[in-house]
Amino acid sequence: MTSEFKIVEEPKKPISMHPKKFAMWLFLASVGMLFAAWTSAYIVRRAEGNWIYYELPSIFWTNSGIILLSSVTMIWAYRSAKRNNLEGLKTGLILTIVLGLSFLTGQVLAARDLIKISAYFTGGNPSSSFIYVLGGFHALHIVSAIVYLLIVLRSAYKIRTHSQRMEQLEMCATYWHFLGGLWLYLFAFLLLYR
């Protein structure tokens, strides 16, 4: 009697991702490419000459600290949700929103400081225009992230965000951390290429 062994391979699970997460990652990739294009255009235009150099507003340093701290509060909110600590989740989200609003206030103050040194959005030289475009579009994305945080906070108050339902919070945290990293990139870029 001969025994035959058949090797049967188990079917592999297809790589899959929640459609909303996939859409969010496509959106983040698009935003990243947009800012990469603008920073590339900045370098190309700067090399052409006739470039006015401005001191960056000192509030950008404070804003960088605020955005880093807001990532810490977002991590706190996420970890609290994982442990079903709803009060920690709410507190972390509220602090992140407050820090986000503080960041936006700092960006408005930075624009005011630029105007004080006659660095206008349209002033004949594109060097200051780039600062407004980069900072302004980043601030616009921060506004959208704050709206998203408010939606997640509302879900937390309705007990719809907890350790068993983390998708919305995960996506919000990813978006927030992406914007924090984007700001640090933009600030470092402007420091190196001002």
Protein Blocks (a to p, Z undefined) as FASTA:
>chain_A
ZZdddddddddddddddfklmmmmmmmmmmmmmmmmmmmmmmmmmmngjiacddddfklm
mmmmmmmmmmmmmmmmmmmmmnopaklmmmmmmmmmmmmmmmmmmmmmmmmmmmmnopaf
bgoiaklmmmmmmmmmmmmmmmmmmmmmmmmmmmmmnopacfklmmlmmmmmmmmmmmmm
mmmmmmmmmmmmZZ
